[in-house]
Amino acid sequence: MIKIFNTKCLFFAALAMSVMSVPAEAHVKWFAPYIVGAPPQAISSVLSNLWFWSGIALVVVFFVLTRLVEISALGDRVHDGLDRGTSFLWLRLDDYVRVTVGAFFVAIFAVGGVYLTPDLKTPAEWVSWLQLLIAAAIFFRPTMPLAGIGIIALWLLAIRDYDLFHLFDYLALGVGVAGYLILEPSKNEAWRSHRFEVLRWGLAIALMWSSLEKFAYPDWFYPLVEEKPFLTFGIPRDVFIPMAGVAEFTMGFGLLWTPLIRRLSAVALIVIFTAAVWPFGRIDLIGHGLIMAILVAVACDQCRKTRFLPALKVHLPAIPGGIAVALVVFVTAYWGLHLAFYGSDGFTGPAIAEKATHSHSAEQPHGVKSDTGIGAPPTK
């Protein structure tokens, strides 16, 4: 039985690595041109894509297999093995999360010139000092809620320079981290017990939302594939991108499911995010550092309870049903909000058609001037 399970796990990991690969986790806005207001690809084009449905079918199969293992006599052994391997971190998980979140803000303070991620650039120097204050506040439990409020403040400040639709990419993760920082020092244990769950939900929603770019704007990923063709493992570009989107969406969905599915989804995502660092460098490491840290926390979580809709999730048919419902909700929200913000024809800005927020450098070769002037070539 153990050998069978190991084979399934290896096959599961291999599938995740082949269809998720690096471009699935390297945020495209950090490395390639984009136009936030451009009309997205029609939903009908996504739903008629054979590779989209092939990816969905494969993920459903592996989630069902994982669930079958989880409810078998072997399930507890698997959890016990994961618990033994991560117990050293689980015992200090709050310290780990606080240190890694604090380290992230120290890192973006050191980089300078960004709000929260590499594509959210700002010329305001005081923003970096606010990030350092957030990092310092995290190391003292009474001031942790102030750090959480500071994260939300940074997101709100970014609205001055960036489209609100663009900032939705980072809303859920920011709220999740802020929620953790507010709940962790709480003296109300009933509220405090949800701190890791809030963190996990924030990350899951962020991954599912950002994955939709691969369906709405597959052409955004073309420059990356052309510059680094090895990223697709030889799979044709128009096959790889939709399957990568499915993998990112469903692994994010997996973080919200039963304990074994969410832990294995976290492990698979950790492998892929780590692999992305080699071709994309320190920008990717810093930008995704917070996500990677939270994924480790999810993998270490020894809670074997399913708090949200437990009576539903125990049934195998709920897996494809849950994925279908999640797709309907997120796709409707993404395309619907884009329509509300930009209209059916979209908005591509003035004469300069491409809008990006990258500075002109060897690491970010596609940068062009944005509507707000950020990302313009340096003045000589």
C-alpha positions in Angstrom: 0.0 0.0 0.0 2.8 2.4 0.9 4.5 1.8 -2.4 1.3 2.4 -4.3 0.8 5.7 -2.4 4.4 6.8 -3.1 3.8 6.1 -6.8 0.7 8.2 -6.8 2.5 11.0 -5.0 5.4 10.9 -7.5 2.9 10.9 -10.4 1.0 13.8 -8.7 4.2 15.8 -8.3 5.3 15.1 -11.8 2.0 16.3 -13.2 2.1 19.4 -11.1 5.6 20.2 -12.3 4.9 19.6 -15.9 1.7 21.7 -16.2 2.5 24.3 -13.6 6.1 24.9 -14.4 7.8 28.3 -13.9 5.7 30.6 -16.0 2.7 29.5 -13.9 4.3 31.1 -10.8 6.4 33.9 -12.2 4.1 36.9 -12.1 3.9 38.0 -15.7 3.5 41.7 -14.9 7.0 41.7 -13.4 8.7 40.5 -16.6 6.6 41.2 -19.7 4.5 44.0 -21.2 0.8 44.2 -20.4 -2.2 46.4 -20.8 -4.5 46.1 -17.8 -7.4 47.7 -19.6 -7.2 45.7 -22.8 -10.3 43.5 -23.6 -9.7 40.0 -22.2 -10.1 36.9 -24.4 -13.8 35.9 -24.6 -14.9 33.4 -22.1 -16.3 31.2 -24.9 -12.7 30.9 -26.2 -11.6 29.6 -22.9 -14.4 27.1 -22.5 -13.9 25.8 -26.0 -10.2 25.1 -25.4 -9.5 21.4 -25.3 -6.4 21.8 -23.2 -8.3 23.7 -20.6 -10.7 20.8 -20.0 -7.8 18.3 -20.2 -6.1 20.1 -17.4 -9.3 20.1 -15.3 -9.8 16.4 -15.9 -6.3 15.5 -14.8 -6.5 17.6 -11.6 -9.8 16.1 -10.7 -8.4 12.6 -11.1 -5.4 13.4 -8.8 -7.5 15.2 -6.2 -9.9 12.2 -6.1 -7.0 9.8 -5.7 -5.6 11.9 -2.9 -8.9 12.0 -1.2 -9.3 8.2 -1.5 -5.9 7.8 0.2 -7.0 10.3 2.9 -10.1 8.4 3.8 -8.3 5.0 3.8 -6.4 3.4 6.7 -3.3 4.8 5.0 -4.4 8.4 5.4 -3.5 8.8 9.1 0.0 7.3 8.3 0.6 9.8 5.6 -0.5 12.7 7.9 1.7 11.2 10.7 4.7 11.2 8.3 4.1 14.8 7.3 3.7 15.7 10.9 7.0 14.1 11.9 8.8 15.8 9.0 7.5 19.3 9.9 7.0 19.1 13.7 10.1 21.2 14.4 8.5 24.1 12.5 4.9 23.4 13.6 5.9 23.9 17.3 7.2 27.4 16.4 4.9 28.2 13.5 3.8 31.6 14.8 7.4 32.6 15.2 8.2 31.3 11.7 5.3 33.3 10.1 6.2 36.5 12.0 9.9 36.2 11.1 9.3 35.5 7.4 6.7 38.3 7.0 9.0 40.7 8.7 11.9 39.5 6.5 9.8 40.1 3.4 9.2 43.7 4.4 12.9 44.2 5.2 13.7 42.8 1.7 11.3 45.2 -0.1 12.6 48.1 2.0 16.2 47.2 0.9 15.1 47.0 -2.8 13.3 50.3 -2.5 10.9 52.0 -4.9 8.0 49.6 -4.6 4.7 49.4 -2.7 4.3 45.7 -2.2 5.5 43.8 -5.3 8.0 44.5 -8.1 5.4 45.8 -10.5 4.0 48.3 -8.0 6.8 50.9 -8.3 6.8 54.3 -6.6 9.2 57.2 -6.5 8.2 58.0 -2.9 11.1 57.2 -0.6 9.0 57.4 2.5 7.0 54.3 1.4 10.2 52.2 2.0 10.5 53.6 5.5 6.9 52.6 6.2 7.8 49.1 5.1 10.6 49.0 7.6 8.3 50.2 10.4 5.9 47.4 9.5 8.7 44.9 9.8 9.7 46.3 13.2 6.1 46.2 14.4 5.8 42.5 13.6 8.4 41.6 16.2 6.3 42.9 19.1 3.0 41.3 19.7 1.2 44.4 21.0 2.1 46.2 17.7 1.4 43.4 15.3 -2.1 44.7 14.5 -0.5 48.0 13.5 1.7 46.1 11.1 -1.5 44.5 9.6 -3.1 47.9 9.2 0.1 49.2 7.6 -0.1 46.5 4.9 -3.6 47.5 4.0 -2.5 51.1 4.0 0.3 50.3 1.5 -2.3 48.7 -0.8 -4.6 51.7 -0.5 -1.7 54.1 -1.2 -1.0 52.2 -4.4 -4.4 53.2 -5.7 -2.9 56.6 -6.3 -0.7 55.3 -9.1 -2.4 52.1 -10.3 -5.7 50.9 -11.6 -7.9 49.3 -9.0 -8.4 46.3 -11.2 -4.6 45.8 -11.3 -4.4 46.0 -7.5 -7.0 43.2 -7.1 -4.1 40.8 -7.8 -2.7 41.6 -4.4 -5.8 42.4 -2.3 -6.6 38.9 -1.0 -3.0 38.0 0.0 -2.6 41.4 1.7 -5.9 41.0 3.6 -4.9 37.4 4.6 -1.5 38.5 6.0 -3.0 41.5 7.7 -5.7 39.3 9.2 -3.1 37.0 10.6 -1.2 39.8 12.2 -4.3 41.2 13.8 -5.6 37.8 15.1 -2.3 36.3 16.3 -1.9 38.5 19.4 -5.6 38.4 20.3 -6.6 37.3 23.7 -9.8 35.9 22.4 -8.8 32.3 21.6 -11.9 31.6 19.5 -10.8 34.4 17.1 -7.1 33.6 17.4 -7.7 30.0 16.4 -8.6 31.1 12.9 -5.3 33.0 12.2 -3.7 30.3 10.0 -7.0 29.7 8.2 -7.3 33.4 7.3 -3.7 33.3 6.0 -4.4 30.2 3.9 -7.7 31.6 2.4 -6.0 34.8 1.5 -3.3 33.0 -0.4 -5.7 30.6 -2.1 -7.9 33.4 -3.4 -4.9 35.3 -4.6 -3.6 32.3 -6.6 -7.0 31.6 -8.1 -7.5 35.2 -9.1 -4.0 35.7 -10.6 -4.3 32.4 -12.6 -7.1 33.9 -14.6 -4.6 36.1 -16.5 -3.5 33.0 -18.4 -7.0 32.6 -19.8 -7.8 36.2 -20.2 -4.5 37.4 -21.7 -2.4 34.4 -22.9 -0.5 36.8 -25.2 1.1 38.4 -22.1 3.1 35.3 -21.6 4.4 35.0 -25.2 7.5 37.2 -24.6 8.6 35.0 -21.6 8.1 31.8 -23.7 10.1 33.3 -26.6 12.9 34.4 -24.4 13.0 31.3 -22.3 11.6 28.5 -24.4 12.8 25.8 -22.0 10.0 26.9 -19.6 7.4 24.9 -21.4 9.4 21.7 -21.5 8.8 21.5 -25.2 5.0 21.7 -24.9 3.5 24.0 -27.6 2.9 27.5 -26.2 -0.8 27.5 -26.7 -1.1 24.1 -25.0 1.1 25.0 -22.1 -0.4 28.3 -21.0 -4.0 27.2 -20.5 -2.9 24.1 -18.7 -0.6 26.2 -16.5 -3.5 28.4 -15.7 -5.7 25.4 -14.7 -2.9 24.0 -12.5 -2.4 27.3 -10.7 -6.2 27.8 -10.2 -6.8 24.2 -9.0 -3.8 24.1 -6.7 -5.0 27.3 -5.1 -8.5 25.7 -4.8 -6.8 22.7 -3.2 -5.5 24.9 -0.4 -9.2 25.2 0.7 -10.1 21.6 0.6 -9.5 18.7 2.9 -6.3 18.5 5.0 -4.3 16.1 2.8 -5.3 17.8 -0.4 -4.3 21.2 0.9 -1.0 20.0 2.3 0.0 18.2 -0.9 -1.1 21.2 -3.0 1.1 23.4 -0.8 4.1 21.0 -1.3 3.6 21.0 -5.0 3.4 24.8 -5.1 6.5 25.1 -3.0 8.5 23.0 -5.5 7.3 25.1 -8.4 7.8 28.5 -6.8 11.3 27.5 -5.8 12.0 26.3 -9.3 11.0 29.7 -10.6 13.8 31.4 -8.8 16.5 30.0 -11.0 15.4 31.5 -14.4 13.8 34.7 -12.9 16.3 35.6 -10.2 16.0 37.6 -7.0 13.1 39.7 -8.2 11.0 36.5 -8.3 12.4 35.3 -4.9 11.6 38.6 -3.2 8.2 39.1 -4.9 7.1 35.5 -4.2 8.9 35.2 -0.8 5.8 35.8 1.2 3.7 33.3 -0.8 6.4 30.7 -0.4 6.6 31.3 3.3 2.8 30.9 3.7 2.9 27.7 1.6 5.4 26.2 4.0 3.1 27.1 6.9 0.2 25.3 5.1 2.3 22.2 4.5 3.2 22.2 8.2 -0.3 22.7 9.5 -1.2 19.6 11.6 -4.9 20.5 11.9 -6.9 17.6 10.4 -10.2 19.4 10.6 -12.1 20.9 7.7 -13.9 23.9 9.1 -15.6 25.3 6.0 -18.4 23.0 4.6 -17.0 19.8 6.1 -20.2 17.8 5.5 -19.9 18.6 1.7 -16.1 18.1 1.3 -16.2 14.5 2.5 -18.0 13.4 -0.7 -15.9 12.7 -3.8 -18.3 14.3 -6.2 -17.8 17.5 -4.3 -14.3 17.8 -5.8 -15.4 18.4 -9.4 -18.5 20.3 -8.2 -16.4 22.6 -6.0 -13.9 23.3 -8.8 -16.8 24.1 -11.2 -18.4 26.5 -8.7 -15.1 28.2 -7.9 -14.5 28.7 -11.7 -17.9 30.2 -12.2 -17.5 32.6 -9.3 -14.0 33.7 -10.2 -14.5 33.9 -13.9 -17.7 35.9 -13.5 -16.0 38.2 -11.0 -12.9 38.7 -13.2 -14.6 39.3 -16.6 -17.5 41.1 -14.9 -15.3 43.6 -13.0 -13.2 44.2 -16.0 -16.3 45.0 -18.0 -17.5 47.3 -15.3 -14.1 49.1 -15.0 -13.2 49.4 -18.7 -16.3 48.7 -20.8 -16.7 46.1 -23.6 -14.0 47.8 -25.8 -11.5 48.0 -22.9 -9.1 50.9 -22.3 -5.6 50.9 -23.7 -4.6 54.4 -22.7 -3.3 57.2 -24.9 -0.9 56.9 -27.9 1.6 54.8 -26.0 -0.2 51.5 -26.5 1.8 49.4 -24.0 1.5 50.1 -20.4 3.9 48.6 -17.9 5.5 49.5 -14.6 9.0 48.0 -15.0 12.1 50.1 -15.1 14.3 49.7 -18.1 17.0 47.2 -17.2 18.5 43.9 -18.3 16.3 42.1 -15.8 13.1 43.7 -17.0 13.6 44.2 -20.8 10.0 44.9 -21.7 9.4 48.0 -19.5 7.8 51.0 -21.1 6.4 54.2 -19.7 3.1 53.8 -17.9 0.2 56.3 -17.9 1.5 57.6 -14.5 5.1 58.0 -15.7 6.4 55.2 -13.7 8.8 52.9 -15.6 10.1 55.6 -17.9 13.7 55.3 -19.2 16.3 57.0 -16.9 17.1 60.6 -17.9 20.6 61.0 -19.1 
